[in-house]
């Protein structure tokens, strides 16, 4: 008995369809990558859409080099606070005192430098130490005293606001030394030949692109070594191109004005440093652990009290840095400084992907959330939207971001 087996040849693809199929395949990869990483990329896409919207609405004024520089300078202190607040929220806590602590450190800086003529570098070190001490005091009551962070930091908000009034005697105190003003308002110096661009800014921008590419390839290789899921290579390359294009655009905009602001370098160092700590250092893993599942973290040997104490100590130091930048930018310390800064930092963290239940969030997400708020503020001012409607719109954005987080969790759970 013989069996006749006939080989079946697949029908040839219709002419002109191969390119479309490749394009559809890439689109499917992109959509699949976005679906799997919606929490990570959602606000980044939203930031891009907001920038495009206001760029069109303002006839390009939003992306003028001078306005981009002002955008960085105006939001620097909120971004600094957002980095620290993100760590606090990841650990499962909240800090309501950072606005008042910012004002208090600004007042102490004025007392040191204006009233007592202390050299500004010495005063800066003292102010950072005072901020760390204030954060450590609150962290002690929270970690070792067992008092909820909401209560401790609410008390801190009242205490530091009162101390600000006491030390400033209800008056505005200034001006600050020129060296400190340059930290908050200055730009990198000009170097090299005349190229119609700021050469040092261009060099730093290209170095940042190289660093990002190296870091992304390194992270991908590590994930593959541990048999973790990684996105398809085409999607990975698309991500690198998008990141490189964003950094290059910002670099060219800044380089065509006065160059990169000095405070942007400070933010860059904080972003890279804290990003590394949260991704690679043991203490970063422990912060995620105690925020994600405290009982399991304790059983695993995590020293939760020590980690919580360090998180609030770090928040106090970053609040002090933000207070110095804010006071130096406006060249005066005011009793009303720092109002609602804690709410802006909390909003930036949640918009940037933090979760109310803790254990979720990234340092880059805090920066993205702060930039969303900053671009909204700047864009609405350029188009003449009143402050009343600005508050309404920012509230709706925050509600949408948290609602998206809840929806995403339910979708993953189902």
C-alpha positions as CSV (number, residue, x, y, z in Angstrom):
1,X,0.0,0.0,0.0
2,X,1.5,3.2,-1.1
3,X,0.8,6.7,0.1
4,X,1.0,9.6,-2.2
5,X,2.3,12.6,-0.4
6,X,2.1,15.9,-2.3
7,X,4.3,18.8,-1.1
8,X,2.2,21.9,-0.7
9,X,3.9,25.0,-1.8
10,X,2.7,28.2,-0.1
11,X,1.0,30.6,-2.4
12,X,3.2,33.6,-3.4
13,X,2.5,36.8,-1.6
14,X,0.6,39.4,-3.6
15,X,2.9,42.0,-5.2
16,X,3.6,45.0,-3.1
17,X,2.6,43.4,0.2
18,X,6.0,42.4,1.6
19,X,6.9,46.0,2.7
20,X,3.5,46.5,4.2
21,X,3.8,43.2,6.1
22,X,7.2,44.3,7.5
23,X,5.7,47.7,8.5
24,X,2.7,45.9,10.1
25,X,5.1,43.7,12.0
26,X,7.0,46.6,13.4
27,X,3.8,48.3,14.4
28,X,2.6,45.2,16.2
29,X,5.9,45.1,18.1
30,X,5.6,48.7,19.1
31,X,1.9,48.2,20.2
32,X,2.8,45.0,22.1
33,X,5.8,46.7,23.8
34,X,3.5,49.6,24.8
35,X,0.9,47.2,26.2
36,X,3.4,45.4,28.3
37,X,5.1,48.6,29.6
38,X,2.1,50.9,29.7
39,X,2.9,52.1,33.2
40,X,6.5,53.0,32.2
41,X,5.8,54.6,28.8
42,X,2.3,56.1,29.4
43,X,3.4,59.3,31.0
44,X,6.4,59.7,28.7
45,X,4.0,59.6,25.7
46,X,1.7,62.0,27.5
47,X,4.5,64.4,28.1
48,X,5.4,64.3,24.4
49,X,1.7,64.9,23.4
50,X,1.5,67.9,25.9
51,X,4.7,69.4,24.4
52,X,3.3,69.0,20.9
53,X,-0.1,70.5,21.9
54,X,1.4,73.6,23.4
55,X,4.0,74.0,20.8
56,X,1.3,74.2,18.2
57,X,-1.0,76.3,20.4
58,X,1.7,78.9,21.1
59,X,3.0,79.0,17.5
60,X,6.3,77.5,18.6
61,X,6.9,79.8,21.6
62,X,7.0,76.8,24.0
63,X,10.1,75.4,22.2
64,X,12.0,78.6,21.9
65,X,15.5,78.1,23.3
66,X,15.1,80.9,25.9
67,X,11.8,79.4,27.1
68,X,13.2,75.9,27.4
69,X,16.0,77.3,29.6
70,X,13.5,79.1,31.7
71,X,11.4,76.0,32.0
72,X,14.4,74.1,33.5
73,X,15.2,76.9,35.9
74,X,11.6,77.5,37.0
75,X,11.0,73.8,37.8
76,X,14.4,72.8,39.2
77,X,13.4,72.8,42.9
78,X,10.2,70.9,42.3
79,X,12.1,68.2,40.3
80,X,14.7,67.9,43.2
81,X,11.8,67.5,45.7
82,X,10.1,65.0,43.4
83,X,13.1,62.7,43.3
84,X,13.2,62.4,47.1
85,X,9.4,62.2,47.3
86,X,9.4,59.3,44.8
87,X,11.6,57.3,47.2
88,X,9.4,58.1,50.1
89,X,6.3,56.9,48.3
90,X,8.0,53.8,47.0
91,X,8.8,52.9,50.6
92,X,5.1,53.2,51.4
93,X,5.1,56.6,53.2
94,X,4.3,60.3,52.5
95,X,6.1,63.5,53.4
96,X,4.0,66.7,53.9
97,X,6.7,68.8,55.4
98,X,9.0,69.3,52.4
99,X,7.5,72.7,51.4
100,X,7.9,74.1,54.9
101,X,11.4,72.6,55.3
102,X,12.4,74.2,52.0
103,X,11.3,77.6,53.3
104,X,13.0,77.0,56.7
105,X,16.4,76.1,55.0
106,X,16.0,79.2,52.8
107,X,15.5,81.3,55.9
108,X,18.6,79.8,57.6
109,X,20.7,80.4,54.5
110,X,19.7,84.0,54.7
111,X,20.5,84.2,58.4
112,X,23.9,82.7,57.7
113,X,24.9,84.6,54.6
114,X,23.0,87.9,54.9
115,X,22.9,88.6,58.6
116,X,26.2,86.9,59.6
117,X,28.3,87.2,56.4
118,X,29.2,83.5,56.5
119,X,31.0,82.4,53.2
120,X,28.3,80.8,51.0
121,X,30.0,77.4,50.5
122,X,30.2,77.0,54.3
123,X,26.6,78.1,54.7
124,X,25.5,75.6,52.0
125,X,27.2,72.7,53.8
126,X,25.5,73.8,57.1
127,X,22.1,74.1,55.4
128,X,22.4,70.6,53.8
129,X,23.4,69.2,57.2
130,X,20.4,70.9,58.9
131,X,18.1,69.5,56.2
132,X,19.5,66.0,56.8
133,X,19.1,66.4,60.5
134,X,15.5,67.5,60.1
135,X,14.7,64.5,57.9
136,X,16.5,62.2,60.3
137,X,14.4,63.5,63.2
138,X,11.2,62.8,61.3
139,X,12.5,59.4,60.1
140,X,13.4,58.4,63.7
141,X,9.8,59.0,64.9
142,X,8.4,57.2,61.9
143,X,10.8,54.2,61.8
144,X,11.6,53.7,65.5
145,X,8.7,55.5,67.2
146,X,6.0,53.8,65.1
147,X,4.1,57.0,64.4
148,X,2.5,57.2,60.9
149,X,4.4,59.3,58.5
150,X,1.3,61.4,57.7
151,X,1.2,62.6,61.3
152,X,4.9,63.1,61.8
153,X,5.3,65.1,58.6
154,X,2.1,67.1,59.2
155,X,3.6,68.1,62.5
156,X,6.9,68.9,60.7
157,X,5.1,71.1,58.2
158,X,3.7,73.2,61.0
159,X,6.9,73.3,63.0
160,X,9.2,74.3,60.1
161,X,6.7,76.9,58.9
162,X,6.6,78.4,62.3
163,X,10.4,78.4,62.6
164,X,10.7,80.2,59.3
165,X,8.5,83.0,60.6
166,X,10.5,83.2,63.8
167,X,14.0,83.4,62.1
168,X,12.9,85.8,59.4
169,X,10.7,87.8,61.9
170,X,8.0,88.0,59.2
171,X,10.2,89.8,56.7
172,X,11.9,89.0,53.4
173,X,15.7,88.8,53.7
174,X,18.3,89.1,50.9
175,X,20.2,89.5,48.7
176,X,22.3,86.4,48.5
177,X,26.0,86.2,47.4
178,X,26.6,86.2,43.7
179,X,28.3,82.8,43.8
180,X,25.1,81.1,45.2
181,X,22.9,83.0,42.7
182,X,25.0,81.6,39.8
183,X,24.2,78.0,41.0
184,X,20.5,78.6,40.6
185,X,20.4,81.0,37.7
186,X,23.8,80.6,36.0
187,X,24.9,78.7,32.9
188,X,28.0,76.7,31.9
189,X,30.9,78.9,30.7
190,X,31.8,79.3,27.0
191,X,34.7,77.2,25.8
192,X,36.3,76.5,22.5
193,X,35.9,78.3,19.1
194,X,32.9,80.2,18.0
195,X,30.4,77.8,16.4
196,X,27.2,79.7,17.0
197,X,26.4,77.0,19.6
198,X,27.5,76.5,23.2
199,X,30.3,74.0,22.7
200,X,30.4,72.6,26.2
201,X,26.6,71.9,26.2
202,X,27.0,70.1,22.8
203,X,29.8,68.0,24.3
204,X,27.7,67.1,27.4
205,X,24.7,66.2,25.2
206,X,26.7,63.8,23.0
207,X,28.2,62.3,26.1
208,X,24.8,61.8,27.6
209,X,23.5,60.0,24.4
210,X,26.5,57.7,24.5
211,X,25.9,57.0,28.2
212,X,22.2,56.2,27.7
213,X,23.0,53.8,24.8
214,X,25.7,52.1,26.9
215,X,23.4,51.8,29.9
216,X,20.5,50.4,27.8
217,X,22.7,47.8,26.2
218,X,24.1,46.9,29.6
219,X,20.7,46.5,31.2
220,X,19.5,44.4,28.3
221,X,22.5,42.1,28.5
222,X,22.0,41.7,32.3
223,X,18.3,40.8,31.8
224,X,19.2,38.2,29.2
225,X,21.9,36.7,31.5
226,X,19.2,36.2,34.2
227,X,16.7,34.8,31.6
228,X,14.3,37.7,32.0
229,X,12.0,38.9,29.3
230,X,13.4,41.6,27.1
231,X,11.7,43.5,24.3
232,X,12.3,42.5,20.7
233,X,15.5,44.0,19.3
234,X,13.7,46.2,16.7
235,X,11.6,47.7,19.5
236,X,14.8,48.1,21.6
237,X,16.5,50.0,18.8
238,X,13.4,52.2,18.3
239,X,13.5,53.1,22.0
240,X,17.2,54.1,21.7
241,X,16.5,56.2,18.6
242,X,13.6,58.0,20.5
243,X,15.8,58.6,23.6
244,X,18.7,59.9,21.5
245,X,16.4,62.2,19.5
246,X,14.9,63.7,22.7
247,X,18.3,64.3,24.2
248,X,19.7,65.7,21.0
249,X,16.7,68.1,20.6
250,X,17.1,69.4,24.2
251,X,20.8,69.8,23.7
252,X,20.5,71.8,20.5
253,X,17.8,74.0,22.0
254,X,20.0,74.8,25.1
255,X,23.2,75.1,23.1
256,X,21.6,77.7,20.8
257,X,20.8,80.0,23.8
258,X,23.2,80.4,26.7
259,X,24.0,76.7,27.2
260,X,23.0,74.3,29.9
261,X,22.0,75.8,33.2
262,X,24.2,74.8,36.1
263,X,21.1,73.5,38.0
264,X,20.4,71.1,35.1
265,X,23.8,69.5,35.8
266,X,22.8,69.1,39.5
267,X,19.6,67.4,38.4
268,X,21.5,65.2,36.0
269,X,23.8,64.0,38.8
270,X,20.8,63.3,41.0
271,X,19.0,61.4,38.3
272,X,21.9,59.2,37.4
273,X,23.0,58.7,41.0
274,X,19.6,57.9,42.5
275,X,18.6,55.9,39.4
276,X,21.7,53.7,39.9
277,X,20.9,53.3,43.6
278,X,17.3,52.2,43.0
279,X,18.2,49.8,40.2
280,X,21.5,48.3,41.4
281,X,22.2,49.0,45.0
282,X,21.0,46.8,47.9
283,X,19.4,49.7,49.7
284,X,17.3,50.5,46.5
285,X,16.1,46.9,46.4
286,X,15.2,47.1,50.1
287,X,13.2,50.4,49.5
288,X,11.1,48.6,46.9
289,X,10.7,45.6,49.1
290,X,9.4,47.4,52.2
291,X,7.0,49.4,50.1
292,X,5.8,46.4,48.1
293,X,5.3,43.9,50.9
294,X,6.6,44.8,54.3
295,X,5.9,41.5,56.1
296,X,7.7,39.6,53.4
297,X,10.6,42.0,53.5
298,X,11.0,41.6,57.2
299,X,11.0,37.8,56.8
300,X,13.7,38.2,54.2
301,X,16.0,40.0,56.6
302,X,15.4,43.5,55.4
303,X,16.1,46.1,58.1
304,X,12.9,48.1,57.4
305,X,13.4,50.6,60.2
306,X,16.9,51.5,59.1
307,X,15.8,51.8,55.5
308,X,12.8,54.0,56.4
309,X,15.1,56.2,58.5
310,X,17.5,56.7,55.6
311,X,14.7,57.5,53.2
312,X,13.5,60.4,55.3
313,X,17.1,61.6,56.0
314,X,17.6,61.7,52.2
315,X,14.3,63.5,51.8
316,X,15.4,66.2,54.3
317,X,18.7,66.7,52.5
318,X,17.0,67.1,49.1
319,X,14.5,69.5,50.6
320,X,17.4,71.5,51.9
321,X,19.0,71.5,48.4
322,X,15.7,72.6,46.9
323,X,15.4,75.4,49.5
324,X,18.8,76.7,48.6
325,X,18.1,76.7,44.9
326,X,14.7,78.4,45.4
327,X,16.1,81.1,47.7
328,X,19.1,81.7,45.4
329,X,16.9,81.9,42.3
330,X,14.7,84.6,43.7
331,X,17.6,86.2,45.6
332,X,15.7,86.4,48.9
333,X,14.3,84.2,51.7
334,X,10.6,84.7,52.3
335,X,8.2,83.5,55.1
336,X,5.8,82.4,52.3
337,X,8.3,80.4,50.3
338,X,7.6,76.8,49.6
339,X,3.8,77.0,49.8
340,X,2.3,73.9,48.2
341,X,5.7,72.5,47.1
342,X,4.9,69.3,48.9
343,X,1.7,68.9,46.9
344,X,3.6,69.6,43.6
345,X,6.2,67.0,44.5
346,X,3.6,64.4,45.5
347,X,1.6,65.1,42.3
348,X,4.8,64.8,40.2
349,X,5.5,61.4,41.8
350,X,2.1,60.0,41.2
351,X,1.9,61.4,37.6
352,X,5.3,59.8,37.0
353,X,4.1,56.3,37.9
354,X,4.2,55.9,41.7
355,X,1.6,53.8,43.3
356,X,-0.5,54.7,46.4
357,X,0.3,51.2,47.8
358,X,4.0,51.7,47.5
359,X,6.7,49.5,45.9
360,X,6.3,51.0,42.4
361,X,8.0,53.9,40.7
362,X,11.2,55.2,39.2
363,X,13.4,58.2,39.6
364,X,13.0,59.0,35.9
365,X,9.3,58.8,36.4
366,X,9.5,61.5,39.1
367,X,11.3,63.7,36.6
368,X,8.8,63.0,33.9
369,X,5.9,63.8,36.2
370,X,7.5,67.1,37.3
371,X,8.1,68.0,33.6
372,X,4.4,67.3,32.8
373,X,3.4,69.8,35.5
374,X,6.1,72.2,34.5
375,X,5.1,72.2,30.8
376,X,1.4,72.5,31.7
377,X,2.2,75.5,33.9
378,X,4.4,77.1,31.3
379,X,2.2,76.4,28.3
380,X,-1.0,77.6,30.0
381,X,0.8,80.8,31.0
382,X,1.9,81.4,27.4
383,X,-1.7,80.9,26.0
384,X,-3.2,83.2,28.8
385,X,-5.1,80.6,30.8
386,X,-6.0,82.0,34.3
387,X,-4.6,80.5,37.5
388,X,-8.0,79.4,38.5
389,X,-8.4,77.1,35.4
390,X,-4.8,76.1,35.7
391,X,-5.5,74.5,39.1
392,X,-8.5,72.7,37.7
393,X,-6.6,71.3,34.8
394,X,-3.7,70.1,37.0
395,X,-6.1,68.5,39.3
396,X,-7.7,66.6,36.5
397,X,-4.3,65.5,35.2
398,X,-3.4,64.1,38.6
399,X,-6.8,62.4,38.9
400,X,-6.3,60.9,35.4
401,X,-2.8,59.6,36.2
402,X,-3.9,57.9,39.4
403,X,-7.0,56.6,37.7
404,X,-4.8,55.1,35.0
405,X,-2.7,53.4,37.6
406,X,-5.7,51.8,39.2
407,X,-7.1,50.7,35.8
408,X,-3.7,49.3,34.8
409,X,-3.5,47.3,38.1
410,X,-7.0,45.8,37.6
411,X,-6.2,44.9,34.0
412,X,-3.0,43.1,35.0
413,X,-4.9,41.4,37.8
414,X,-7.6,40.2,35.6
